Amino acid sequence: MPVIDLGISNEDATTEANKGFEPLPTGTYTLNCTGCELGTSANGRPRLTFDFAVVDNPNPDFNGKTLKYFTPLPHQGNNSGIGFLTSVCVALGKPWNGTSLDTSDYPGRQCGANVVEAPSQDGTKIFNNVKSFVN
């Protein structure tokens, strides 16, 4: 097998990787939608995943940090959580028309969002969640 020079030690790589997981402080951020795709939640319900990156922040360390926002979709008569979908679409300036939505309408659009720090279920890590969108 070939030997590959990575140009970085394992220790330095671990330090660098851990930087990416430092949560943003609670606050309002400008987010750029970098992707929107259809998927399925752990309980089998269809959902959309919106991928966001922080942009235009006065603190350059925050720019480029990424967040995911999950929105459940109507399924078998269950419309609970539809407010999550409407709020993100309105914030991105593109509410859907009719009864269908084109996921390609959202990447490249920006919105404001109130981001909070939230503990993981086991309480060992802090993550970020989008609490609400700013129109």
Chimera marker file (.cmm) of the C-alpha trace (Angstrom):
<marker_set name="trace">
<marker id="1" x="0.000" y="0.000" z="0.000" r="1" g="1" b="0" radius="0.5"/>
<marker id="2" x="1.209" y="3.499" z="-0.704" r="1" g="1" b="0" radius="0.5"/>
<marker id="3" x="2.248" y="5.847" z="2.090" r="1" g="1" b="0" radius="0.5"/>
<marker id="4" x="0.394" y="9.151" z="1.943" r="1" g="1" b="0" radius="0.5"/>
<marker id="5" x="1.862" y="12.334" z="3.423" r="1" g="1" b="0" radius="0.5"/>
<marker id="6" x="-1.061" y="14.150" z="5.059" r="1" g="1" b="0" radius="0.5"/>
<marker id="7" x="0.971" y="17.173" z="6.109" r="1" g="1" b="0" radius="0.5"/>
<marker id="8" x="-0.712" y="17.200" z="9.518" r="1" g="1" b="0" radius="0.5"/>
<marker id="9" x="-0.258" y="15.101" z="12.635" r="1" g="1" b="0" radius="0.5"/>
<marker id="10" x="-3.098" y="13.120" z="14.172" r="1" g="1" b="0" radius="0.5"/>
<marker id="11" x="-2.965" y="15.377" z="17.247" r="1" g="1" b="0" radius="0.5"/>
<marker id="12" x="-3.192" y="18.548" z="15.135" r="1" g="1" b="0" radius="0.5"/>
<marker id="13" x="-5.975" y="17.015" z="13.041" r="1" g="1" b="0" radius="0.5"/>
<marker id="14" x="-7.948" y="16.163" z="16.191" r="1" g="1" b="0" radius="0.5"/>
<marker id="15" x="-7.542" y="19.724" z="17.477" r="1" g="1" b="0" radius="0.5"/>
<marker id="16" x="-8.643" y="21.105" z="14.108" r="1" g="1" b="0" radius="0.5"/>
<marker id="17" x="-11.646" y="18.757" z="13.936" r="1" g="1" b="0" radius="0.5"/>
<marker id="18" x="-12.783" y="19.742" z="17.426" r="1" g="1" b="0" radius="0.5"/>
<marker id="19" x="-12.823" y="23.407" z="16.395" r="1" g="1" b="0" radius="0.5"/>
<marker id="20" x="-15.595" y="22.600" z="13.943" r="1" g="1" b="0" radius="0.5"/>
<marker id="21" x="-17.821" y="21.344" z="16.750" r="1" g="1" b="0" radius="0.5"/>
<marker id="22" x="-17.623" y="24.433" z="18.942" r="1" g="1" b="0" radius="0.5"/>
<marker id="23" x="-21.199" y="25.712" z="19.143" r="1" g="1" b="0" radius="0.5"/>
<marker id="24" x="-22.150" y="29.233" z="18.188" r="1" g="1" b="0" radius="0.5"/>
<marker id="25" x="-23.145" y="31.474" z="21.079" r="1" g="1" b="0" radius="0.5"/>
<marker id="26" x="-26.884" y="32.056" z="21.352" r="1" g="1" b="0" radius="0.5"/>
<marker id="27" x="-27.822" y="34.938" z="19.072" r="1" g="1" b="0" radius="0.5"/>
<marker id="28" x="-29.231" y="36.076" z="15.745" r="1" g="1" b="0" radius="0.5"/>
<marker id="29" x="-27.300" y="35.053" z="12.626" r="1" g="1" b="0" radius="0.5"/>
<marker id="30" x="-27.543" y="35.487" z="8.889" r="1" g="1" b="0" radius="0.5"/>
<marker id="31" x="-27.712" y="32.048" z="7.297" r="1" g="1" b="0" radius="0.5"/>
<marker id="32" x="-27.197" y="31.004" z="3.694" r="1" g="1" b="0" radius="0.5"/>
<marker id="33" x="-29.120" y="27.909" z="2.614" r="1" g="1" b="0" radius="0.5"/>
<marker id="34" x="-26.585" y="25.553" z="1.053" r="1" g="1" b="0" radius="0.5"/>
<marker id="35" x="-28.899" y="22.613" z="0.458" r="1" g="1" b="0" radius="0.5"/>
<marker id="36" x="-32.393" y="21.222" z="0.841" r="1" g="1" b="0" radius="0.5"/>
<marker id="37" x="-33.153" y="17.568" z="0.456" r="1" g="1" b="0" radius="0.5"/>
<marker id="38" x="-35.896" y="15.080" z="1.088" r="1" g="1" b="0" radius="0.5"/>
<marker id="39" x="-35.218" y="12.388" z="3.658" r="1" g="1" b="0" radius="0.5"/>
<marker id="40" x="-36.871" y="10.311" z="6.332" r="1" g="1" b="0" radius="0.5"/>
<marker id="41" x="-36.885" y="10.820" z="10.089" r="1" g="1" b="0" radius="0.5"/>
<marker id="42" x="-35.977" y="8.064" z="12.540" r="1" g="1" b="0" radius="0.5"/>
<marker id="43" x="-39.682" y="7.265" z="12.977" r="1" g="1" b="0" radius="0.5"/>
<marker id="44" x="-40.191" y="6.866" z="9.208" r="1" g="1" b="0" radius="0.5"/>
<marker id="45" x="-41.898" y="10.181" z="8.520" r="1" g="1" b="0" radius="0.5"/>
<marker id="46" x="-40.749" y="12.123" z="5.445" r="1" g="1" b="0" radius="0.5"/>
<marker id="47" x="-38.905" y="15.344" z="6.172" r="1" g="1" b="0" radius="0.5"/>
<marker id="48" x="-36.844" y="18.045" z="4.538" r="1" g="1" b="0" radius="0.5"/>
<marker id="49" x="-33.359" y="18.851" z="5.743" r="1" g="1" b="0" radius="0.5"/>
<marker id="50" x="-32.227" y="22.424" z="5.163" r="1" g="1" b="0" radius="0.5"/>
<marker id="51" x="-28.453" y="22.934" z="5.355" r="1" g="1" b="0" radius="0.5"/>
<marker id="52" x="-27.259" y="26.389" z="6.380" r="1" g="1" b="0" radius="0.5"/>
<marker id="53" x="-23.930" y="28.194" z="6.720" r="1" g="1" b="0" radius="0.5"/>
<marker id="54" x="-23.378" y="31.355" z="8.763" r="1" g="1" b="0" radius="0.5"/>
<marker id="55" x="-22.476" y="34.358" z="6.603" r="1" g="1" b="0" radius="0.5"/>
<marker id="56" x="-21.761" y="38.058" z="7.095" r="1" g="1" b="0" radius="0.5"/>
<marker id="57" x="-20.975" y="37.719" z="10.799" r="1" g="1" b="0" radius="0.5"/>
<marker id="58" x="-18.741" y="40.369" z="12.374" r="1" g="1" b="0" radius="0.5"/>
<marker id="59" x="-16.814" y="37.542" z="14.053" r="1" g="1" b="0" radius="0.5"/>
<marker id="60" x="-14.953" y="35.832" z="11.193" r="1" g="1" b="0" radius="0.5"/>
<marker id="61" x="-14.630" y="32.638" z="13.265" r="1" g="1" b="0" radius="0.5"/>
<marker id="62" x="-18.402" y="32.147" z="12.975" r="1" g="1" b="0" radius="0.5"/>
<marker id="63" x="-18.627" y="32.522" z="9.197" r="1" g="1" b="0" radius="0.5"/>
<marker id="64" x="-18.888" y="29.141" z="7.519" r="1" g="1" b="0" radius="0.5"/>
<marker id="65" x="-20.197" y="27.338" z="10.615" r="1" g="1" b="0" radius="0.5"/>
<marker id="66" x="-22.952" y="24.979" z="9.552" r="1" g="1" b="0" radius="0.5"/>
<marker id="67" x="-26.373" y="24.097" z="10.924" r="1" g="1" b="0" radius="0.5"/>
<marker id="68" x="-29.137" y="21.721" z="9.887" r="1" g="1" b="0" radius="0.5"/>
<marker id="69" x="-32.839" y="22.428" z="10.192" r="1" g="1" b="0" radius="0.5"/>
<marker id="70" x="-35.298" y="19.531" z="9.917" r="1" g="1" b="0" radius="0.5"/>
<marker id="71" x="-38.933" y="20.005" z="8.936" r="1" g="1" b="0" radius="0.5"/>
<marker id="72" x="-41.482" y="17.189" z="9.074" r="1" g="1" b="0" radius="0.5"/>
<marker id="73" x="-43.699" y="16.848" z="6.015" r="1" g="1" b="0" radius="0.5"/>
<marker id="74" x="-47.392" y="15.959" z="5.992" r="1" g="1" b="0" radius="0.5"/>
<marker id="75" x="-47.743" y="12.190" z="6.085" r="1" g="1" b="0" radius="0.5"/>
<marker id="76" x="-50.808" y="9.958" z="6.152" r="1" g="1" b="0" radius="0.5"/>
<marker id="77" x="-53.038" y="12.785" z="7.384" r="1" g="1" b="0" radius="0.5"/>
<marker id="78" x="-50.534" y="13.935" z="10.002" r="1" g="1" b="0" radius="0.5"/>
<marker id="79" x="-49.846" y="17.659" z="9.487" r="1" g="1" b="0" radius="0.5"/>
<marker id="80" x="-48.194" y="18.265" z="12.863" r="1" g="1" b="0" radius="0.5"/>
<marker id="81" x="-45.064" y="20.355" z="12.578" r="1" g="1" b="0" radius="0.5"/>
<marker id="82" x="-46.092" y="21.996" z="9.293" r="1" g="1" b="0" radius="0.5"/>
<marker id="83" x="-45.351" y="25.380" z="10.912" r="1" g="1" b="0" radius="0.5"/>
<marker id="84" x="-41.629" y="24.539" z="10.837" r="1" g="1" b="0" radius="0.5"/>
<marker id="85" x="-41.775" y="24.176" z="7.063" r="1" g="1" b="0" radius="0.5"/>
<marker id="86" x="-43.811" y="27.317" z="6.492" r="1" g="1" b="0" radius="0.5"/>
<marker id="87" x="-41.553" y="29.429" z="8.720" r="1" g="1" b="0" radius="0.5"/>
<marker id="88" x="-38.318" y="28.430" z="6.965" r="1" g="1" b="0" radius="0.5"/>
<marker id="89" x="-39.803" y="28.827" z="3.484" r="1" g="1" b="0" radius="0.5"/>
<marker id="90" x="-41.198" y="32.285" z="4.303" r="1" g="1" b="0" radius="0.5"/>
<marker id="91" x="-37.898" y="33.336" z="5.940" r="1" g="1" b="0" radius="0.5"/>
<marker id="92" x="-36.031" y="32.275" z="2.797" r="1" g="1" b="0" radius="0.5"/>
<marker id="93" x="-38.434" y="34.382" z="0.740" r="1" g="1" b="0" radius="0.5"/>
<marker id="94" x="-39.960" y="31.468" z="-1.147" r="1" g="1" b="0" radius="0.5"/>
<marker id="95" x="-43.238" y="30.104" z="0.228" r="1" g="1" b="0" radius="0.5"/>
<marker id="96" x="-44.438" y="27.286" z="-2.016" r="1" g="1" b="0" radius="0.5"/>
<marker id="97" x="-47.355" y="27.680" z="-4.421" r="1" g="1" b="0" radius="0.5"/>
<marker id="98" x="-50.087" y="25.103" z="-4.802" r="1" g="1" b="0" radius="0.5"/>
<marker id="99" x="-49.521" y="21.751" z="-3.161" r="1" g="1" b="0" radius="0.5"/>
<marker id="100" x="-45.943" y="21.006" z="-4.221" r="1" g="1" b="0" radius="0.5"/>
<marker id="101" x="-42.536" y="22.369" z="-3.292" r="1" g="1" b="0" radius="0.5"/>
<marker id="102" x="-39.332" y="22.430" z="-5.363" r="1" g="1" b="0" radius="0.5"/>
<marker id="103" x="-36.307" y="21.838" z="-3.115" r="1" g="1" b="0" radius="0.5"/>
<marker id="104" x="-34.034" y="23.509" z="-5.692" r="1" g="1" b="0" radius="0.5"/>
<marker id="105" x="-35.724" y="26.866" z="-4.933" r="1" g="1" b="0" radius="0.5"/>
<marker id="106" x="-33.932" y="27.245" z="-1.590" r="1" g="1" b="0" radius="0.5"/>
<marker id="107" x="-30.152" y="26.827" z="-1.929" r="1" g="1" b="0" radius="0.5"/>
<marker id="108" x="-28.483" y="30.219" z="-2.312" r="1" g="1" b="0" radius="0.5"/>
<marker id="109" x="-31.186" y="32.087" z="-0.402" r="1" g="1" b="0" radius="0.5"/>
<marker id="110" x="-30.476" y="33.822" z="2.900" r="1" g="1" b="0" radius="0.5"/>
<marker id="111" x="-32.453" y="34.443" z="6.051" r="1" g="1" b="0" radius="0.5"/>
<marker id="112" x="-32.031" y="35.548" z="9.617" r="1" g="1" b="0" radius="0.5"/>
<marker id="113" x="-32.359" y="33.035" z="12.430" r="1" g="1" b="0" radius="0.5"/>
<marker id="114" x="-32.305" y="32.999" z="16.197" r="1" g="1" b="0" radius="0.5"/>
<marker id="115" x="-29.845" y="30.263" z="17.135" r="1" g="1" b="0" radius="0.5"/>
<marker id="116" x="-29.624" y="28.748" z="20.615" r="1" g="1" b="0" radius="0.5"/>
<marker id="117" x="-27.279" y="26.364" z="22.358" r="1" g="1" b="0" radius="0.5"/>
<marker id="118" x="-28.864" y="23.034" z="23.287" r="1" g="1" b="0" radius="0.5"/>
<marker id="119" x="-27.416" y="20.029" z="25.130" r="1" g="1" b="0" radius="0.5"/>
<marker id="120" x="-27.289" y="16.623" z="23.502" r="1" g="1" b="0" radius="0.5"/>
<marker id="121" x="-29.727" y="14.036" z="24.853" r="1" g="1" b="0" radius="0.5"/>
<marker id="122" x="-27.044" y="12.559" z="27.087" r="1" g="1" b="0" radius="0.5"/>
<marker id="123" x="-25.898" y="16.027" z="28.185" r="1" g="1" b="0" radius="0.5"/>
<marker id="124" x="-22.281" y="15.491" z="27.162" r="1" g="1" b="0" radius="0.5"/>
<marker id="125" x="-22.153" y="17.982" z="24.265" r="1" g="1" b="0" radius="0.5"/>
<marker id="126" x="-23.661" y="21.301" z="23.279" r="1" g="1" b="0" radius="0.5"/>
<marker id="127" x="-25.183" y="21.731" z="19.842" r="1" g="1" b="0" radius="0.5"/>
<marker id="128" x="-26.950" y="24.569" z="18.075" r="1" g="1" b="0" radius="0.5"/>
<marker id="129" x="-30.607" y="24.671" z="17.139" r="1" g="1" b="0" radius="0.5"/>
<marker id="130" x="-32.522" y="27.206" z="15.101" r="1" g="1" b="0" radius="0.5"/>
<marker id="131" x="-35.137" y="28.477" z="17.562" r="1" g="1" b="0" radius="0.5"/>
<marker id="132" x="-36.959" y="30.748" z="15.113" r="1" g="1" b="0" radius="0.5"/>
<marker id="133" x="-36.514" y="32.645" z="11.883" r="1" g="1" b="0" radius="0.5"/>
<marker id="134" x="-36.335" y="36.400" z="11.482" r="1" g="1" b="0" radius="0.5"/>
<marker id="135" x="-38.232" y="37.805" z="8.507" r="1" g="1" b="0" radius="0.5"/>
<link id1="1" id2="2" r="1" g="1" b="0" radius="0.2"/>
<link id1="2" id2="3" r="1" g="1" b="0" radius="0.2"/>
<link id1="3" id2="4" r="1" g="1" b="0" radius="0.2"/>
<link id1="4" id2="5" r="1" g="1" b="0" radius="0.2"/>
<link id1="5" id2="6" r="1" g="1" b="0" radius="0.2"/>
<link id1="6" id2="7" r="1" g="1" b="0" radius="0.2"/>
<link id1="7" id2="8" r="1" g="1" b="0" radius="0.2"/>
<link id1="8" id2="9" r="1" g="1" b="0" radius="0.2"/>
<link id1="9" id2="10" r="1" g="1" b="0" radius="0.2"/>
<link id1="10" id2="11" r="1" g="1" b="0" radius="0.2"/>
<link id1="11" id2="12" r="1" g="1" b="0" radius="0.2"/>
<link id1="12" id2="13" r="1" g="1" b="0" radius="0.2"/>
<link id1="13" id2="14" r="1" g="1" b="0" radius="0.2"/>
<link id1="14" id2="15" r="1" g="1" b="0" radius="0.2"/>
<link id1="15" id2="16" r="1" g="1" b="0" radius="0.2"/>
<link id1="16" id2="17" r="1" g="1" b="0" radius="0.2"/>
<link id1="17" id2="18" r="1" g="1" b="0" radius="0.2"/>
<link id1="18" id2="19" r="1" g="1" b="0" radius="0.2"/>
<link id1="19" id2="20" r="1" g="1" b="0" radius="0.2"/>
<link id1="20" id2="21" r="1" g="1" b="0" radius="0.2"/>
<link id1="21" id2="22" r="1" g="1" b="0" radius="0.2"/>
<link id1="22" id2="23" r="1" g="1" b="0" radius="0.2"/>
<link id1="23" id2="24" r="1" g="1" b="0" radius="0.2"/>
<link id1="24" id2="25" r="1" g="1" b="0" radius="0.2"/>
<link id1="25" id2="26" r="1" g="1" b="0" radius="0.2"/>
<link id1="26" id2="27" r="1" g="1" b="0" radius="0.2"/>
<link id1="27" id2="28" r="1" g="1" b="0" radius="0.2"/>
<link id1="28" id2="29" r="1" g="1" b="0" radius="0.2"/>
<link id1="29" id2="30" r="1" g="1" b="0" radius="0.2"/>
<link id1="30" id2="31" r="1" g="1" b="0" radius="0.2"/>
<link id1="31" id2="32" r="1" g="1" b="0" radius="0.2"/>
<link id1="32" id2="33" r="1" g="1" b="0" radius="0.2"/>
<link id1="33" id2="34" r="1" g="1" b="0" radius="0.2"/>
<link id1="34" id2="35" r="1" g="1" b="0" radius="0.2"/>
<link id1="35" id2="36" r="1" g="1" b="0" radius="0.2"/>
<link id1="36" id2="37" r="1" g="1" b="0" radius="0.2"/>
<link id1="37" id2="38" r="1" g="1" b="0" radius="0.2"/>
<link id1="38" id2="39" r="1" g="1" b="0" radius="0.2"/>
<link id1="39" id2="40" r="1" g="1" b="0" radius="0.2"/>
<link id1="40" id2="41" r="1" g="1" b="0" radius="0.2"/>
<link id1="41" id2="42" r="1" g="1" b="0" radius="0.2"/>
<link id1="42" id2="43" r="1" g="1" b="0" radius="0.2"/>
<link id1="43" id2="44" r="1" g="1" b="0" radius="0.2"/>
<link id1="44" id2="45" r="1" g="1" b="0" radius="0.2"/>
<link id1="45" id2="46" r="1" g="1" b="0" radius="0.2"/>
<link id1="46" id2="47" r="1" g="1" b="0" radius="0.2"/>
<link id1="47" id2="48" r="1" g="1" b="0" radius="0.2"/>
<link id1="48" id2="49" r="1" g="1" b="0" radius="0.2"/>
<link id1="49" id2="50" r="1" g="1" b="0" radius="0.2"/>
<link id1="50" id2="51" r="1" g="1" b="0" radius="0.2"/>
<link id1="51" id2="52" r="1" g="1" b="0" radius="0.2"/>
<link id1="52" id2="53" r="1" g="1" b="0" radius="0.2"/>
<link id1="53" id2="54" r="1" g="1" b="0" radius="0.2"/>
<link id1="54" id2="55" r="1" g="1" b="0" radius="0.2"/>
<link id1="55" id2="56" r="1" g="1" b="0" radius="0.2"/>
<link id1="56" id2="57" r="1" g="1" b="0" radius="0.2"/>
<link id1="57" id2="58" r="1" g="1" b="0" radius="0.2"/>
<link id1="58" id2="59" r="1" g="1" b="0" radius="0.2"/>
<link id1="59" id2="60" r="1" g="1" b="0" radius="0.2"/>
<link id1="60" id2="61" r="1" g="1" b="0" radius="0.2"/>
<link id1="61" id2="62" r="1" g="1" b="0" radius="0.2"/>
<link id1="62" id2="63" r="1" g="1" b="0" radius="0.2"/>
<link id1="63" id2="64" r="1" g="1" b="0" radius="0.2"/>
<link id1="64" id2="65" r="1" g="1" b="0" radius="0.2"/>
<link id1="65" id2="66" r="1" g="1" b="0" radius="0.2"/>
<link id1="66" id2="67" r="1" g="1" b="0" radius="0.2"/>
<link id1="67" id2="68" r="1" g="1" b="0" radius="0.2"/>
<link id1="68" id2="69" r="1" g="1" b="0" radius="0.2"/>
<link id1="69" id2="70" r="1" g="1" b="0" radius="0.2"/>
<link id1="70" id2="71" r="1" g="1" b="0" radius="0.2"/>
<link id1="71" id2="72" r="1" g="1" b="0" radius="0.2"/>
<link id1="72" id2="73" r="1" g="1" b="0" radius="0.2"/>
<link id1="73" id2="74" r="1" g="1" b="0" radius="0.2"/>
<link id1="74" id2="75" r="1" g="1" b="0" radius="0.2"/>
<link id1="75" id2="76" r="1" g="1" b="0" radius="0.2"/>
<link id1="76" id2="77" r="1" g="1" b="0" radius="0.2"/>
<link id1="77" id2="78" r="1" g="1" b="0" radius="0.2"/>
<link id1="78" id2="79" r="1" g="1" b="0" radius="0.2"/>
<link id1="79" id2="80" r="1" g="1" b="0" radius="0.2"/>
<link id1="80" id2="81" r="1" g="1" b="0" radius="0.2"/>
<link id1="81" id2="82" r="1" g="1" b="0" radius="0.2"/>
<link id1="82" id2="83" r="1" g="1" b="0" radius="0.2"/>
<link id1="83" id2="84" r="1" g="1" b="0" radius="0.2"/>
<link id1="84" id2="85" r="1" g="1" b="0" radius="0.2"/>
<link id1="85" id2="86" r="1" g="1" b="0" radius="0.2"/>
<link id1="86" id2="87" r="1" g="1" b="0" radius="0.2"/>
<link id1="87" id2="88" r="1" g="1" b="0" radius="0.2"/>
<link id1="88" id2="89" r="1" g="1" b="0" radius="0.2"/>
<link id1="89" id2="90" r="1" g="1" b="0" radius="0.2"/>
<link id1="90" id2="91" r="1" g="1" b="0" radius="0.2"/>
<link id1="91" id2="92" r="1" g="1" b="0" radius="0.2"/>
<link id1="92" id2="93" r="1" g="1" b="0" radius="0.2"/>
<link id1="93" id2="94" r="1" g="1" b="0" radius="0.2"/>
<link id1="94" id2="95" r="1" g="1" b="0" radius="0.2"/>
<link id1="95" id2="96" r="1" g="1" b="0" radius="0.2"/>
<link id1="96" id2="97" r="1" g="1" b="0" radius="0.2"/>
<link id1="97" id2="98" r="1" g="1" b="0" radius="0.2"/>
<link id1="98" id2="99" r="1" g="1" b="0" radius="0.2"/>
<link id1="99" id2="100" r="1" g="1" b="0" radius="0.2"/>
<link id1="100" id2="101" r="1" g="1" b="0" radius="0.2"/>
<link id1="101" id2="102" r="1" g="1" b="0" radius="0.2"/>
<link id1="102" id2="103" r="1" g="1" b="0" radius="0.2"/>
<link id1="103" id2="104" r="1" g="1" b="0" radius="0.2"/>
<link id1="104" id2="105" r="1" g="1" b="0" radius="0.2"/>
<link id1="105" id2="106" r="1" g="1" b="0" radius="0.2"/>
<link id1="106" id2="107" r="1" g="1" b="0" radius="0.2"/>
<link id1="107" id2="108" r="1" g="1" b="0" radius="0.2"/>
<link id1="108" id2="109" r="1" g="1" b="0" radius="0.2"/>
<link id1="109" id2="110" r="1" g="1" b="0" radius="0.2"/>
<link id1="110" id2="111" r="1" g="1" b="0" radius="0.2"/>
<link id1="111" id2="112" r="1" g="1" b="0" radius="0.2"/>
<link id1="112" id2="113" r="1" g="1" b="0" radius="0.2"/>
<link id1="113" id2="114" r="1" g="1" b="0" radius="0.2"/>
<link id1="114" id2="115" r="1" g="1" b="0" radius="0.2"/>
<link id1="115" id2="116" r="1" g="1" b="0" radius="0.2"/>
<link id1="116" id2="117" r="1" g="1" b="0" radius="0.2"/>
<link id1="117" id2="118" r="1" g="1" b="0" radius="0.2"/>
<link id1="118" id2="119" r="1" g="1" b="0" radius="0.2"/>
<link id1="119" id2="120" r="1" g="1" b="0" radius="0.2"/>
<link id1="120" id2="121" r="1" g="1" b="0" radius="0.2"/>
<link id1="121" id2="122" r="1" g="1" b="0" radius="0.2"/>
<link id1="122" id2="123" r="1" g="1" b="0" radius="0.2"/>
<link id1="123" id2="124" r="1" g="1" b="0" radius="0.2"/>
<link id1="124" id2="125" r="1" g="1" b="0" radius="0.2"/>
<link id1="125" id2="126" r="1" g="1" b="0" radius="0.2"/>
<link id1="126" id2="127" r="1" g="1" b="0" radius="0.2"/>
<link id1="127" id2="128" r="1" g="1" b="0" radius="0.2"/>
<link id1="128" id2="129" r="1" g="1" b="0" radius="0.2"/>
<link id1="129" id2="130" r="1" g="1" b="0" radius="0.2"/>
<link id1="130" id2="131" r="1" g="1" b="0" radius="0.2"/>
<link id1="131" id2="132" r="1" g="1" b="0" radius="0.2"/>
<link id1="132" id2="133" r="1" g="1" b="0" radius="0.2"/>
<link id1="133" id2="134" r="1" g="1" b="0" radius="0.2"/>
<link id1="134" id2="135" r="1" g="1" b="0" radius="0.2"/>
</marker_set>
